[in-house]
Amino acid sequence: MKNDMKTEVFSWLKSILFAFMIVFICQQFLFTPVTVKGKSMEPTYENDDRIVVTKIGKPERFDMVVFNAPDADAKYIKRVIGLPGDSIEMKDDILFINGIEYTEPYLKTKKEEIPPEENLTENFTLNDLLGKSKVPVGHLFVMGDNRRKSWDGRRFGFISEESLVGKVEFRIYPLNEIGVPK
């Protein structure tokens, strides 16, 4: 009887250990949960939203990414605006990347909150802000969706691709907003 119990306990311990190893491997190499802190991505993401980021693949323009902050011991979530080699200009709330005009539908809610004669995002070029005309190789230029309250690439500069934790893939909390980000 004691041998059966020992075998059963050992079997359970092996199963639990195996499950922990799978979770650890997935978190280190595939995906990880992150809690959003702050207001810089409102209304897309609110403070304390829970998201899952994937560590597979390279981010594309307008993807939301989580990265190790270049100026703090924290993780930031922002939207990728500029890829390596891109020139960026913002003029009268219109984004130009490499001279091509892009619409930013994710800014609509915040634009509606301000008077029509005001800009949500101040006018700038990368050269004006950061002294470089293009995003350097191995770096990204990121901005928050809540442009007036976002501490982002306009303040701390380019982020290294090596600092990326991952690309936002899924919101898991709050429960009424579970799903793929927009």
N, C-alpha and C positions, 0 to 999 in steps of 0.2 A: 504494500500500500504506500509506504514512504517513497519508494522508487518511482511509482507512478506520479506522485505529487511533485517530486523533484523534476521529473521529466516535463510535466505540465508547466511548472514555473519557469523552467529553462526555455521552453518553447515560447512562452509569452514574452520573456525578456528578449529573446532573439527577434521576435516580431516587432516589439517596440523599438529596439535598437535599429533595426532595418528601416522602420518608418522614419525615425529621426534622421538617419543618414540620407534618405531620399529627400526629405524636406531641406536639409542643409545643402545638398548638391543643387537642388532647384533654386534655392535662394541665392547661392553664390554664382551660379552660371546661367540661369534661365530667367527668373523673375523674382521680384521682391515687393512686399507691400510697403507703402509710404503714406504718412499722414501729411496733408497739406497744412502749412502754417502761414498765416497772414492773409492779406487782402489783394495781393498783386495779380491774382488770376481771376478775380471776380468779373463777371458773374459765371464764368465757365466752371471754376472751382471755388468753393467757399472754404473758410477757415475750418479745420478739423475734418474735411472730407477725407475718405480713405480711398486710395488708388492702388493699382497694381502696375508696376513698370516692368517691361521686358528688357533683357540685357542682350537680345539678339538683334543684329542688323544695325545699319547706320540710320540716323534720323534724317528725314527729308524736310524741306522747307514747310513751315507752318505746323510741324509736329510739336507736341508738347513734351518736354524732357525734364528729368530731374537730374541735378548735378551737384557736385560738392562746390559750395560757394567759394569764389576766389578771395573773398574779403571777410569771411567769418567761418566759425566752426559750425556750419549748418548745411542743410541741403535746400536748394531752391528749386522751384518748378517755374518754368517759363516756356514761351513759344519760340521755336527756331524761326528767325526772320532771315538771317544771312548765312549762307554756306561758304566754304572756302572759295575765294576768288570773286565773290559778289561785291558790287558797290551798292550802297544803300543810301537812299535819300527820302526824307519825309517832308512834304511840302503841302501846306494847307490841308492836313489830315489825309493826304493821298500818299501811299507807299509806292516808291519806285525802287525796283531791284534791277540793276544793270540797265537802267533807263526804261524799263517796262513797268507800266502802271498795274498794281495789284489791288484788288478789293479785299477788305478784311471784315467779313460779315460777323465775326465773333466780337467786334467792337460796337455793334449797333446799339445794344442796350445802354452802354456807357455814354455813347454819343447823344442819345436821347435825353440824358440827364443834365446836359449842359446847354447854355444858351446857344442858338444857332450861329451867332457871330464868333464864338470861341472855338479854338481847336482843342481836341482831346489830347493830341500828341504835338509837342512843340516841333517846329521846323528844324531839321538838322541834316547834315551829311556825315558820313563816317569820318571824313577828314576834319570837319569842324569839331566833332566830339573827341575823337581818339587819335587824330594826327595820321591816320592811314586811310588811303582811298579805297582799299578793298579788305575783305576779311582774309586774314592770313591763313596759309595752309595749316591744317591741323587744328583749326579753331572754328567757332560758331559765334554769330551775333544773335542774342536773345532779348526778347522784351516780354513783359507781362501784359495781360489783356486789360488790366485796370491801369491804363497808361499814366494817369495822374498820381497813382499811389504805388507804383511799382519801382522797386530798387532793382534795376536790370542793367543790361549791357550799355545803356546810355550813361550809367554812373560808374560801373566797375570794369567796363571794357569787354573784350572778347573772352569767351571761355574755351578752354582746351578740350578737345574731343576726349582726351584721357580722363577728364574730370566727370564725364557722364556716368550716372548711375544707371540710367536706362530711359526708354521712351514710354510715355504713358499709354497704356493699352485699355484700361478698364477701371471704372469707378465701382467700388464695392460698398460704399457708405456715403451718404444716407441711403437707406433701402429704397426709398421712392425715386431715387435717381440712378440706380444701378444701370450700368451699360457702358458702351463705347463712347469715348469723348468726341465732341464735335469741334 
